[in-house]
Amino acid sequence: MSFLDNDYREIITKAVIGKGKKFTQATHSISPSHRPTSILGCWVINHLYNAKQKSDDTVEINGSYEINVWFSYNDNTKTEVVTERVTYCDLVPLGIKDDNCLNDEFDVIAKVLQQPNCLECKISNQGHKILVEIEREFLVQVVGDTKVYVKVDPKGVKVNNDDEEWDFAVTDDELSEIDPEFLESSSRSKD
């Protein structure tokens, strides 16, 4: 079978040619200005990231987020919030990859499946630092030009979408739902 005969057509289109997913857990060490006594809360905000293709089978995601830790100090008599911006670089392997791409120009789409959030926040054993365990997860797709072959219908069947060919006949079920007293009862209510 030849793809150049009259029964087939070539369609050049953009398609997903690679996919990958990566879950990451990381621990960050934060140094507050005071020696913490206890942790009162922790949250992660202002997540920013961008993705680019690093190699044929890897996508690189560079990003950053702010970790905010509310803690008490001075034997639980005072509180403070310490904020630290953290940067990261995740390499996402492409588990699914199509090598039949027409050129070397790709678009990378990265979607956050799990925004960075705090799993655990605790005071280190030495007592001067705060350790924050964070999780995050990404799904990446690489989009490129590819060629699709489609078989042409040799009979050339035409699909007609004219309303005239639709069957608008009333079914028995629809007839059984009609209230024969409807017109009589509505004309009596006007009197």
C-alpha positions as CSV (number, residue, x, y, z in Angstrom):
1,M,0.0,0.0,0.0
2,S,1.4,3.4,-1.0
3,F,0.4,6.5,0.8
4,L,0.7,8.4,-2.5
5,D,-2.1,6.7,-4.3
6,N,-5.6,8.2,-4.8
7,D,-7.1,6.4,-1.8
8,Y,-5.2,8.4,0.8
9,R,-4.5,12.0,1.8
10,E,-1.8,13.5,3.9
11,I,-2.9,16.0,6.6
12,I,-0.2,18.1,8.3
13,T,-1.4,19.2,11.7
14,K,-0.2,20.1,15.2
15,A,-0.5,17.2,17.6
16,V,0.8,16.2,21.1
17,I,4.0,14.4,20.3
18,G,5.2,13.9,23.9
19,K,3.8,13.7,27.4
20,G,5.2,13.5,30.9
21,K,4.3,13.9,34.5
22,K,6.4,14.5,37.6
23,F,5.5,14.6,41.3
24,T,8.1,16.3,43.6
25,Q,8.6,16.6,47.3
26,A,11.3,19.1,48.5
27,T,12.4,20.3,51.9
28,H,13.4,23.9,52.4
29,S,15.3,25.4,55.3
30,I,14.2,28.9,56.4
31,S,16.2,31.0,58.8
32,P,14.0,33.4,60.8
33,S,15.3,36.4,62.6
34,H,14.4,35.0,66.0
35,R,14.8,31.5,67.5
36,P,11.3,29.9,67.0
37,T,9.4,28.3,69.9
38,S,6.5,26.8,68.0
39,I,5.1,26.8,64.5
40,L,1.6,28.5,64.2
41,G,1.0,28.1,60.5
42,C,2.6,27.7,57.1
43,W,1.3,28.5,53.6
44,V,2.7,28.7,50.0
45,I,1.7,31.6,47.7
46,N,2.6,33.4,44.4
47,H,3.7,30.3,42.4
48,L,5.3,31.3,39.1
49,Y,6.8,28.9,36.5
50,N,7.7,28.4,32.8
51,A,8.6,25.3,30.8
52,K,10.9,24.6,27.9
53,Q,12.1,21.5,26.2
54,K,15.5,20.6,27.5
55,S,16.2,17.6,25.3
56,D,14.4,15.1,23.1
57,D,13.0,13.3,26.1
58,T,13.0,15.9,28.9
59,V,11.1,19.1,29.7
60,E,12.6,21.6,32.2
61,I,10.3,23.6,34.5
62,N,11.8,26.6,36.3
63,G,9.7,28.2,38.9
64,S,9.4,29.9,42.3
65,Y,7.0,30.4,45.1
66,E,6.9,32.1,48.5
67,I,6.8,30.2,51.7
68,N,5.2,32.1,54.7
69,V,5.7,30.7,58.2
70,W,3.9,32.1,61.2
71,F,5.8,31.2,64.4
72,S,6.1,32.2,68.0
73,Y,9.3,33.1,69.8
74,N,10.5,34.3,73.2
75,D,8.8,31.3,75.0
76,N,5.5,31.8,73.1
77,T,5.1,35.5,74.1
78,K,5.6,37.0,70.6
79,T,4.8,36.0,67.0
80,E,6.2,36.8,63.6
81,V,5.8,35.8,60.0
82,V,8.9,35.0,58.0
83,T,8.6,35.0,54.1
84,E,11.1,33.4,51.8
85,R,11.0,33.1,48.0
86,V,12.2,29.7,46.9
87,T,13.3,28.7,43.3
88,Y,13.3,25.3,41.8
89,C,14.1,23.4,38.6
90,D,12.2,20.2,37.8
91,L,13.2,18.0,34.9
92,V,10.2,16.1,33.7
93,P,10.9,13.0,31.6
94,L,8.6,12.4,28.6
95,G,7.1,9.0,29.2
96,I,5.2,9.0,25.9
97,K,7.0,10.3,22.9
98,D,6.4,10.2,19.1
99,D,9.6,10.5,17.0
100,N,7.6,11.2,13.8
101,C,7.7,15.0,14.0
102,L,8.2,17.0,10.9
103,N,10.6,19.6,12.3
104,D,12.5,20.7,15.5
105,E,10.1,23.5,16.5
106,F,8.0,22.5,19.5
107,D,5.5,24.2,21.9
108,V,5.6,23.1,25.5
109,I,2.5,23.2,27.6
110,A,2.9,22.7,31.4
111,K,-0.1,22.2,33.6
112,V,0.0,22.2,37.4
113,L,-1.7,19.1,38.8
114,Q,-0.8,19.9,42.4
115,Q,0.1,23.5,43.3
116,P,3.0,23.7,45.8
117,N,1.6,23.2,49.2
118,C,3.0,22.5,52.7
119,L,3.1,18.9,53.9
120,E,4.9,19.6,57.1
121,C,6.5,22.5,58.9
122,K,8.7,22.0,61.9
123,I,11.6,23.5,63.9
124,S,15.0,21.8,63.1
125,N,16.8,19.8,65.8
126,Q,19.2,22.6,66.3
127,G,16.3,25.0,66.9
128,H,17.5,27.9,64.8
129,K,15.9,27.0,61.5
130,I,12.5,26.0,60.2
131,L,12.1,23.0,57.9
132,V,9.3,23.1,55.4
133,E,8.3,20.1,53.3
134,I,6.6,21.0,50.0
135,E,4.9,18.9,47.3
136,R,4.1,19.9,43.7
137,E,3.1,18.0,40.5
138,F,3.2,18.9,36.8
139,L,1.8,17.5,33.6
140,V,3.7,18.5,30.4
141,Q,2.8,18.1,26.8
142,V,5.1,18.8,23.8
143,V,3.2,19.9,20.7
144,G,4.7,19.7,17.2
145,D,3.9,19.3,13.5
146,T,3.1,15.8,12.4
147,K,1.6,14.1,9.4
148,V,-1.6,12.1,9.5
149,Y,-2.7,9.8,6.6
150,V,-6.4,9.3,6.0
151,K,-8.2,7.0,3.7
152,V,-10.6,8.7,1.2
153,D,-14.0,7.1,0.9
154,P,-14.0,5.6,-2.6
155,K,-17.8,5.9,-2.9
156,G,-17.8,9.5,-1.9
157,V,-20.8,9.2,0.3
158,K,-22.3,12.7,0.8
159,V,-23.7,13.6,4.2
160,N,-26.8,15.7,3.9
161,N,-27.7,17.9,6.8
162,D,-30.9,19.4,5.3
163,D,-33.8,19.6,7.8
164,E,-36.1,18.2,5.1
165,E,-34.6,14.8,5.6
166,W,-35.1,14.6,9.3
167,D,-38.0,12.5,10.6
168,F,-40.2,14.8,12.7
169,A,-43.0,12.3,13.1
170,V,-44.7,12.1,16.5
171,T,-43.9,8.9,18.3
172,D,-46.5,6.8,20.3
173,D,-44.8,7.8,23.6
174,E,-45.2,11.5,22.7
175,L,-48.9,11.0,21.8
176,S,-49.6,9.2,25.1
177,E,-48.3,12.3,27.0
178,I,-50.8,14.7,25.3
179,D,-53.6,15.8,27.6
180,P,-56.8,15.8,25.4
181,E,-58.5,18.0,28.0
182,F,-55.9,20.8,27.8
183,L,-57.7,23.1,25.4
184,E,-61.0,22.7,27.1
185,S,-59.6,23.4,30.6
186,S,-57.6,26.5,29.4
187,S,-60.7,28.0,27.6
188,R,-62.8,27.5,30.8
189,S,-60.3,29.4,32.9
190,K,-60.7,32.5,30.7
191,D,-64.5,32.5,31.3
